[in-house]
C-alpha cells in the first residue's frame, strides 16, 4: 500500500521522484565546512550543527548521481528555504527564490550531466523589516513568544523526472449539491488528458479531453462521500497527460458561514480549535519523523478539539495531509510577523509568498478558513504601531479572488480592514471581562474588546457578523516553580525564569483543569460565537502554557485529560 508520507507533498505525487536529503557539506562563511543533516535547520540538534546565533549567509553542497533520463526533464524541488536562496548545478546558476516558507522548483535538465553532479545552495537571511519571519526571534536568544530562528533548508529537497509536456498544476473545487468536482488543469504544452477518481479502490468518476496549457472540466461522481468533522473521506485521483502521471486526492465538502454560524456541508459546526505552532523536539520546525504530525493531531482530538490553528508558520504539506485524512479542520496561515505594514512597498513581496502558499494548499479539504495576517495594527493605534489599512484590504481581496469559496479572516486578532468574512479577536483577560464582552455580543450585538498590547479597541465589528475567539487561555502552567506573578510582558502575560504564559500561574493538575473548565464553560455559553482556539497544545521553548510539555510528555493525568475533553464537548 502506498505511504503518502513518503512524498514531500502528498497532493502531487509522481512515481519518478528521488529525495536528495541527508548529509550535505555546510558552511556559515563559505570557507569553513562541516556536515549538516538536511532537512533540519542548522540551529537544530538534529542537523548535527546546533549553531543558534545569527547566520546571515550560509552554503549547502551535495553531490548526486544522474542516470539516463531519456526525453524527461529533471526538476529540482525545495519544500522551503529561509530566506533568499540561489541554486547552482555544476557551478552554473539555475535560479533563485525569495521567501522562507513556500516551495519552489527549477528545471535543471540543461545543467546536469550523466554520472556525478554537484548541487550548491547559497542562502541569505531576510530583511528583518520586510520578511515574514513569524515567531523567529529577532534577538540573539529566544524570548517571550519569539523562539529559535530557522535558517536555510528546513523542508525536503527532491528531484522529479517528467516529460517536457507535463502537468503543471490542478485545483479541485467541490460541488456537493451535484456530487461532482470542478477541476482546473494547467499544463506545459498541448495534449490529451484523462482524470480518474477512486473511492476505496473503486473508480467513481472519469473525464478526458484535450488541453492547451489550461482547461476547466467537470468530474461527475457516482458515489457521494462527504468530508466531515472527524471523517476524512478522501477520493484518490490519477491525472494522466502526454506520458506524465500525477496522483492526488480531494475531499468533497462545502465550507461557509450561515449567518453567525460556521457551516460544514450545510451543518452548523462549533469550531473547537487548539493552537499548534509547529515546533518539534530536536528539529525546531522539522520533526524527526513525519508520524509526529499524526501524534499531535491525535493528542488534540483526544482532548476534544476538532481542529487546529497552524499559527505563524506555513506547515509541512504532510501535516495537512494527515489533517485531511483525520477530518481535522484547520486555518491556513502564513507567517506575517516581521513585515512593516506601514510601507506599501512591502506588500508585493508578501503577496508573492501568500500566492505560493495558496497554490500549494488550495486542495487540502482540512483548510476551512484562510488567515493571511495576524495582529496587524491600524492607523488609529500608537504612533509606533501605525499600519496602512490598504495592506489588509488588498490581501483580503487578493485571497478572495483566488479562492471565493473559503471564508477569509483578513487580520486575526488585530485591526480588521473594511472587508472580512469573519470578525475574530484575541484576549487573555480575566473571566469577568470576557463575560462582559460575551454578554454585550449576545444581548446588544456589540463587541468592544481591547487589542492585545494596547488599550484601544477595534471598531470594525458590524452587527450580525460571524465572530470567533481565535486566541484564548494560554494559562501559564507551573510545575516545581513558584506561582507568583512577575513582570508583565504584554496584556495579561507574565514572565519568570521558568517560562511565561498568560494570567496567574497555575500548578499543573487540578488548579489548571479547574481554571480551564471555568474559561471554556464561559466561552461555550456565548451564543453568537462560531468557535474558539485555545493557546496551546504543547509548550514551545520558554512558553509554558501547553497541555503537554515541549517534548510531548504529560502534564495531566488521564482523568484530567478526560475532564478537558468533557468540557470541550459540551457544545456539540
ZIHUFEN-V298913 format. One record per backbone hydrogen bond with DSSP energy under -0.5 kcal/mol. NH is the residue of the N-H (numbers start at 1). CO is the residue of the C=O. E is the energy in kcal/mol with one decimal. If there is no record, write none. Layout:
nh:co:e
NH:CO:E
NH:CO:E
This chain:
nh:co:e
4:2:-0.8
6:3:-1.8
7:4:-1.6
12:9:-2.0
13:247:-2.0
14:12:-0.5
17:15:-1.9
18:159:-2.8
20:157:-3.3
22:38:-2.9
24:36:-2.6
25:61:-3.0
26:34:-3.3
27:59:-1.9
28:32:-0.6
33:31:-0.7
34:26:-2.8
36:24:-2.4
37:47:-2.1
38:22:-3.0
38:36:-0.8
40:37:-1.9
42:151:-0.7
44:41:-2.1
45:282:-0.6
46:282:-2.6
48:45:-1.6
49:44:-0.6
50:42:-0.7
50:44:-1.2
51:42:-2.0
52:50:-0.7
58:123:-2.3
59:27:-2.7
60:121:-2.4
61:25:-2.2
62:119:-2.3
64:117:-2.3
66:115:-2.5
69:67:-0.5
72:69:-2.1
73:162:-4.0
75:73:-0.6
75:160:-3.1
76:74:-0.5
76:106:-3.2
77:75:-0.5
77:158:-3.4
78:104:-2.6
79:156:-2.6
81:99:-0.5
82:152:-2.5
83:81:-0.7
84:124:-2.9
85:83:-0.6
85:97:-2.7
86:122:-2.4
87:95:-2.6
88:120:-2.7
89:92:-2.5
90:118:-2.7
92:89:-2.1
94:87:-2.8
95:87:-1.0
97:85:-2.2
99:83:-1.8
104:78:-1.9
106:76:-2.2
108:74:-2.4
108:106:-0.8
109:74:-0.6
111:108:-1.9
112:108:-1.1
112:109:-0.6
115:66:-3.0
117:64:-3.0
119:62:-3.3
120:88:-2.5
121:60:-2.5
122:86:-2.8
123:58:-2.9
124:84:-2.5
125:56:-1.7
130:127:-2.0
131:338:-0.9
133:131:-1.4
133:337:-1.8
134:337:-1.7
135:312:-0.7
136:133:-1.2
137:147:-3.3
143:146:-1.9
146:143:-3.0
147:135:-3.4
152:82:-3.1
154:80:-1.8
155:80:-1.0
158:77:-1.9
159:18:-3.3
160:75:-2.2
161:16:-1.9
162:73:-1.8
166:164:-1.1
168:186:-2.5
169:186:-1.7
171:184:-1.9
173:182:-2.9
174:172:-0.5
175:180:-2.8
178:175:-0.7
179:176:-0.8
180:175:-1.9
181:219:-1.9
182:173:-2.8
183:217:-3.0
184:171:-2.1
185:183:-0.6
185:215:-2.8
186:169:-2.9
187:213:-2.1
188:166:-2.9
189:187:-0.7
191:211:-2.4
193:209:-2.8
194:240:-2.0
195:207:-3.1
196:238:-2.3
197:205:-3.1
198:236:-2.9
199:202:-2.6
202:199:-2.0
204:197:-2.6
205:197:-1.0
207:195:-2.1
209:193:-1.8
211:191:-3.0
212:214:-0.5
213:189:-1.8
214:212:-1.3
215:185:-2.1
217:183:-2.6
219:181:-2.6
220:218:-0.7
221:179:-2.3
222:204:-2.7
225:223:-0.6
227:252:-2.5
228:226:-0.6
228:231:-2.5
230:327:-2.8
231:228:-1.8
232:325:-0.8
233:231:-1.8
234:232:-1.1
235:250:-2.9
236:198:-2.2
237:248:-2.5
238:196:-2.3
239:246:-2.8
240:194:-2.9
240:238:-0.5
241:244:-2.6
242:192:-1.2
244:241:-2.4
246:239:-2.3
247:13:-2.4
248:237:-2.7
250:235:-1.9
252:225:-0.6
252:233:-0.6
253:251:-0.9
256:263:-1.8
258:261:-3.1
259:257:-0.7
261:258:-1.8
263:256:-3.0
264:267:-2.6
265:254:-3.1
265:263:-0.6
267:264:-1.7
269:262:-2.8
271:269:-0.6
271:530:-2.1
272:270:-0.7
273:271:-0.8
273:532:-2.8
274:307:-1.4
275:534:-2.9
276:309:-2.4
280:284:-2.7
283:280:-1.3
284:280:-1.5
285:283:-0.8
286:283:-1.9
292:289:-2.4
293:290:-1.5
294:290:-0.8
295:291:-2.1
296:292:-1.9
297:293:-2.0
298:294:-2.3
299:295:-1.9
300:296:-2.1
301:297:-2.4
302:298:-2.5
303:299:-1.0
303:300:-0.5
304:301:-1.7
305:300:-2.1
306:272:-2.1
307:272:-1.0
308:329:-2.5
309:274:-1.7
310:308:-0.7
310:331:-0.9
311:276:-1.4
311:309:-1.2
313:310:-0.6
315:313:-0.9
319:316:-1.1
320:316:-1.4
321:317:-2.2
322:318:-1.8
323:319:-1.9
324:320:-2.7
325:321:-2.7
326:322:-1.9
327:323:-1.1
327:324:-0.6
328:323:-2.3
329:306:-2.1
329:327:-0.6
330:366:-2.5
331:308:-1.4
332:369:-2.9
333:331:-0.7
334:371:-0.9
339:336:-1.7
340:129:-1.1
341:339:-1.0
343:340:-1.2
344:342:-0.6
346:343:-1.9
347:344:-1.4
350:346:-1.6
351:347:-2.7
352:348:-2.1
353:349:-2.0
354:350:-2.7
355:351:-2.7
356:352:-1.5
357:353:-2.0
358:354:-2.7
359:355:-2.5
360:356:-2.0
361:357:-2.2
362:358:-1.3
364:361:-1.8
365:363:-0.7
367:364:-1.1
368:330:-2.5
368:366:-0.8
369:330:-0.9
370:407:-2.4
371:332:-3.2
373:410:-0.9
375:412:-3.4
381:378:-1.8
385:382:-2.4
386:383:-1.0
388:341:-1.6
389:387:-0.6
391:388:-2.0
392:388:-0.7
393:389:-2.0
394:390:-2.4
395:391:-2.1
396:392:-2.4
397:393:-2.3
398:394:-2.6
399:395:-2.3
400:396:-2.4
401:397:-2.0
402:398:-1.7
403:399:-2.7
407:368:-0.8
409:370:-2.4
410:408:-0.7
412:373:-2.7
414:411:-0.9
415:376:-2.9
416:414:-0.8
421:408:-2.3
422:408:-0.5
423:466:-2.7
424:422:-0.7
425:468:-1.7
427:471:-2.0
434:430:-2.1
435:431:-2.8
436:432:-1.7
437:433:-2.2
438:434:-2.6
439:435:-2.2
440:436:-2.4
441:437:-2.0
442:438:-2.8
443:439:-2.8
444:440:-1.8
445:441:-1.0
446:440:-1.5
451:456:-2.9
454:451:-1.4
458:449:-0.8
459:457:-0.7
461:458:-0.6
465:462:-2.0
467:528:-0.6
468:423:-1.5
469:531:-2.6
470:425:-0.8
470:468:-1.1
471:425:-0.9
472:533:-1.2
474:472:-1.1
474:535:-1.0
476:502:-1.2
477:544:-2.1
478:476:-0.6
478:506:-4.1
489:493:-0.7
493:490:-2.1
494:501:-2.6
495:487:-1.2
496:499:-0.9
499:496:-1.4
500:542:-2.4
501:494:-1.4
502:474:-3.2
503:492:-4.4
505:483:-0.7
506:476:-2.7
508:478:-2.0
512:507:-1.2
513:509:-2.5
514:510:-2.7
515:511:-1.9
516:512:-2.8
517:513:-2.7
518:514:-1.9
519:515:-2.3
520:516:-2.8
521:517:-2.1
522:518:-1.8
523:519:-2.5
524:520:-2.7
525:521:-0.8
525:522:-0.8
526:522:-0.6
526:523:-1.2
527:525:-0.9
529:526:-1.3
530:467:-3.4
532:271:-2.7
533:469:-2.0
534:273:-2.3
535:472:-2.7
536:534:-0.7
537:275:-2.4
539:548:-2.3
540:543:-1.8
543:540:-2.7
544:500:-2.3
544:542:-0.7
547:536:-0.9
547:537:-0.9
548:537:-1.4
549:553:-2.2
552:549:-2.4
555:547:-0.8
561:557:-2.2
562:558:-2.0
563:559:-1.6
564:560:-1.9
565:561:-2.4
566:562:-2.7
567:563:-2.2
568:564:-1.9
569:565:-1.8
570:567:-1.0
571:568:-0.5
572:570:-0.7
